């Protein structure tokens, strides 16, 4: 487990917060919608409709491993394409499509969100342990204004394994919220290698736990 947490809350307290979020999120399934996904996408194309063939088994694996410290994760029913836009590490506009070929855990966070701050060291540890050519933690900061405050947070709490992704317009959060996938922060999505949503959750989790590692392994299909 990560030893240093920004506000000093013990892991058990973080898990309790996540459990409460799980009760709330558990009442809401992740459903496919007829509308398009992502920032500015008007509707799904025929090509995108077939994009997620074969992703259902991964979603079932996510469901099977959504327990313990990641129990709030809900499998997508059914999986569907999800397009999200934000700025990459170099400050250039990008979408999740640029990460094709990797299983991606997208986490939306802000420095003013206490549970977000608490789970960032654990996300950093998950990236350190499992990140590579086939998996990445993409933590997208949605602070408005300058990037300096979240970058200072990275430095102060030694968040040294996560690349810095951001969207100061909060467009990515509003898009996810419109899709019924986010009720607040943090919000976390799992996308498979084809960019298909296979799981989503609201609230924090102990991402450096064995439960989280088992979930990610299942989501990768390995």
C-alpha positions as CSV (number, residue, x, y, z in Angstrom):
1,X,0.0,0.0,0.0
2,X,1.2,3.5,-0.6
3,X,2.5,4.9,2.7
4,X,2.0,8.6,2.1
5,X,-1.5,10.0,1.6
6,X,-2.1,13.7,1.0
7,X,-4.4,14.2,4.0
8,X,-3.0,11.4,6.1
9,X,-6.2,9.4,6.0
10,X,-5.6,5.7,6.6
11,X,-6.4,3.2,3.9
12,X,-9.4,1.9,5.9
13,X,-11.0,5.3,5.8
14,X,-10.5,5.5,2.1
15,X,-12.0,2.1,1.6
16,X,-15.0,3.2,3.7
17,X,-15.6,6.2,1.5
18,X,-15.3,3.9,-1.5
19,X,-17.8,1.4,0.0
20,X,-20.4,4.2,0.5
21,X,-19.8,5.3,-3.1
22,X,-20.3,1.7,-4.2
23,X,-23.7,1.5,-2.5
24,X,-24.8,4.6,-4.5
25,X,-23.2,3.4,-7.7
26,X,-24.6,-0.1,-7.3
27,X,-28.1,1.2,-7.8
28,X,-27.2,2.5,-11.3
29,X,-26.0,0.1,-14.0
30,X,-23.8,1.3,-16.8
31,X,-26.1,1.2,-19.9
32,X,-25.4,1.8,-23.6
33,X,-27.2,4.8,-25.0
34,X,-28.4,5.6,-28.4
35,X,-26.6,8.9,-28.4
36,X,-22.9,9.2,-29.1
37,X,-20.2,9.3,-26.5
38,X,-17.6,11.8,-25.7
39,X,-16.9,15.5,-26.3
40,X,-18.8,16.7,-29.3
41,X,-19.7,13.3,-30.8
42,X,-23.1,13.4,-32.4
43,X,-23.9,9.8,-32.7
44,X,-22.4,6.3,-33.2
45,X,-21.4,5.2,-36.6
46,X,-21.9,1.7,-38.0
47,X,-18.2,1.1,-37.7
48,X,-18.2,2.1,-34.1
49,X,-21.2,0.0,-33.3
50,X,-19.2,-3.1,-34.3
51,X,-16.0,-1.8,-32.6
52,X,-16.9,-3.5,-29.3
53,X,-17.5,-7.0,-30.5
54,X,-15.7,-9.3,-28.3
55,X,-15.5,-6.9,-25.4
56,X,-18.4,-8.5,-23.5
57,X,-16.1,-11.2,-22.1
58,X,-13.8,-8.6,-20.7
59,X,-16.8,-6.8,-19.1
60,X,-17.8,-10.1,-17.5
61,X,-14.3,-10.4,-16.1
62,X,-14.5,-6.9,-14.7
63,X,-17.8,-7.9,-13.0
64,X,-16.2,-11.1,-11.6
65,X,-13.3,-9.2,-10.0
66,X,-15.3,-6.2,-8.8
67,X,-15.0,-7.0,-5.1
68,X,-13.2,-6.1,-1.9
69,X,-11.5,-2.7,-2.3
70,X,-12.8,-2.2,-5.9
71,X,-16.3,-3.5,-5.3
72,X,-17.8,-0.2,-6.6
73,X,-16.7,-1.0,-10.2
74,X,-19.7,-1.8,-12.4
75,X,-19.3,-3.7,-15.6
76,X,-20.6,-2.0,-18.8
77,X,-23.8,-3.6,-20.0
78,X,-23.1,-3.9,-22.9
79,X,-19.6,-2.5,-23.7
80,X,-19.6,0.5,-26.0
81,X,-17.2,2.9,-27.7
82,X,-16.3,5.9,-25.6
83,X,-14.6,9.0,-27.0
84,X,-13.1,11.5,-24.5
85,X,-10.9,14.6,-25.3
86,X,-8.3,16.2,-23.1
87,X,-4.7,17.4,-23.2
88,X,-1.8,15.0,-23.1
89,X,1.5,15.2,-21.3
90,X,2.9,17.7,-23.9
91,X,-0.2,19.9,-23.6
92,X,-1.6,18.9,-27.0
93,X,-5.2,18.0,-27.6
94,X,-5.8,14.2,-27.8
95,X,-8.5,11.6,-27.3
96,X,-8.6,8.2,-25.8
97,X,-8.4,6.9,-29.4
98,X,-4.7,7.9,-29.2
99,X,-4.3,5.2,-26.5
100,X,-5.6,2.4,-28.7
101,X,-3.8,-0.9,-28.0
102,X,-3.7,-0.3,-24.3
103,X,-6.2,-1.2,-21.6
104,X,-6.7,2.2,-19.9
105,X,-7.9,3.2,-16.5
106,X,-9.2,6.8,-16.9
107,X,-9.5,8.6,-13.6
108,X,-11.0,12.1,-13.4
109,X,-9.7,14.1,-10.4
110,X,-9.2,17.6,-9.1
111,X,-7.0,19.1,-6.4
112,X,-10.0,20.4,-4.5
113,X,-11.5,16.9,-4.3
114,X,-10.5,15.3,-1.0
115,X,-11.1,11.7,-2.0
116,X,-9.2,12.3,-5.3
117,X,-6.2,13.6,-3.5
118,X,-6.3,10.6,-1.2
119,X,-6.3,8.0,-3.9
120,X,-3.6,9.6,-6.2
121,X,-0.6,7.9,-4.5
122,X,-2.4,4.6,-4.9
123,X,-3.0,5.3,-8.6
124,X,0.7,6.2,-8.9
125,X,1.6,2.9,-7.3
126,X,-0.7,1.0,-9.7
127,X,1.0,2.6,-12.7
128,X,4.4,1.8,-11.2
129,X,3.4,-1.8,-10.7
130,X,1.3,-2.6,-13.8
131,X,1.9,0.3,-16.3
132,X,3.5,-0.5,-19.6
133,X,2.9,-1.1,-23.3
134,X,-0.4,-2.8,-22.5
135,X,-1.9,-0.8,-19.6
136,X,-1.8,2.8,-18.4
137,X,-3.4,4.8,-15.7
138,X,-4.6,8.1,-17.3
139,X,-5.4,10.5,-14.5
140,X,-7.1,13.6,-16.1
141,X,-7.0,16.7,-13.9
142,X,-10.0,19.0,-14.3
143,X,-8.9,22.0,-12.2
144,X,-9.9,25.2,-14.0
145,X,-7.2,27.8,-14.7
146,X,-3.5,27.1,-14.7
147,X,-2.0,23.6,-14.5
148,X,0.5,24.8,-11.9
149,X,-1.5,23.7,-8.8
150,X,-2.0,20.1,-9.9
151,X,1.6,19.9,-11.1
152,X,2.7,21.2,-7.7
153,X,0.6,18.4,-6.2
154,X,2.4,15.9,-8.3
155,X,5.7,17.2,-7.1
156,X,4.7,17.5,-3.4
157,X,3.4,14.0,-3.1
158,X,5.9,12.3,-5.4
159,X,3.3,11.4,-8.1
160,X,6.2,10.4,-10.4
161,X,4.8,7.5,-12.4
162,X,1.6,9.1,-13.8
163,X,1.8,11.2,-16.9
164,X,0.0,14.6,-16.6
165,X,-3.3,14.8,-18.4
166,X,-5.6,17.7,-18.0
167,X,-8.8,19.4,-19.2
168,X,-9.3,22.8,-17.6
169,X,-12.6,23.3,-19.5
170,X,-14.1,20.3,-17.5
171,X,-15.5,19.2,-20.8
172,X,-14.4,15.6,-20.3
173,X,-16.2,15.5,-16.9
174,X,-19.4,17.0,-18.3
175,X,-19.3,14.5,-21.1
176,X,-18.9,11.6,-18.7
177,X,-21.6,13.0,-16.4
178,X,-24.0,13.4,-19.4
179,X,-23.5,9.7,-20.2
180,X,-24.6,8.8,-16.6
181,X,-21.1,7.6,-15.7
182,X,-20.1,10.3,-13.2
183,X,-22.0,11.8,-10.3
184,X,-19.1,13.6,-8.8
185,X,-15.3,13.1,-8.3
186,X,-13.4,10.9,-8.5
187,X,-14.9,9.0,-11.4
188,X,-13.0,6.1,-13.0
189,X,-13.5,4.3,-16.2
190,X,-11.9,1.2,-17.7
191,X,-11.5,1.0,-21.5
192,X,-10.3,-2.0,-23.3
193,X,-7.6,-2.0,-26.0
194,X,-10.2,-1.0,-28.6
195,X,-11.4,2.0,-26.7
196,X,-14.6,0.3,-25.5
197,X,-16.0,1.1,-22.0
198,X,-16.0,-2.1,-20.0
199,X,-16.4,-0.7,-16.5
200,X,-17.1,2.4,-14.5
201,X,-17.2,3.5,-10.9
202,X,-17.8,6.6,-8.7
203,X,-15.7,7.3,-5.6
204,X,-12.2,6.4,-4.6
205,X,-10.6,3.0,-4.3
206,X,-7.3,1.6,-2.9
207,X,-5.8,1.1,-6.3
208,X,-2.5,-0.2,-4.9
209,X,-4.4,-3.2,-3.4
210,X,-4.3,-6.8,-4.6
211,X,-8.0,-6.5,-5.4
212,X,-7.2,-3.7,-7.8
213,X,-4.3,-5.5,-9.4
214,X,-6.5,-8.6,-10.0
215,X,-9.2,-6.4,-11.5
216,X,-6.8,-4.8,-14.0
217,X,-5.3,-8.1,-14.9
218,X,-8.8,-9.4,-15.7
219,X,-9.6,-6.2,-17.7
220,X,-6.5,-6.8,-19.8
221,X,-7.6,-10.3,-20.6
222,X,-4.4,-11.8,-19.2
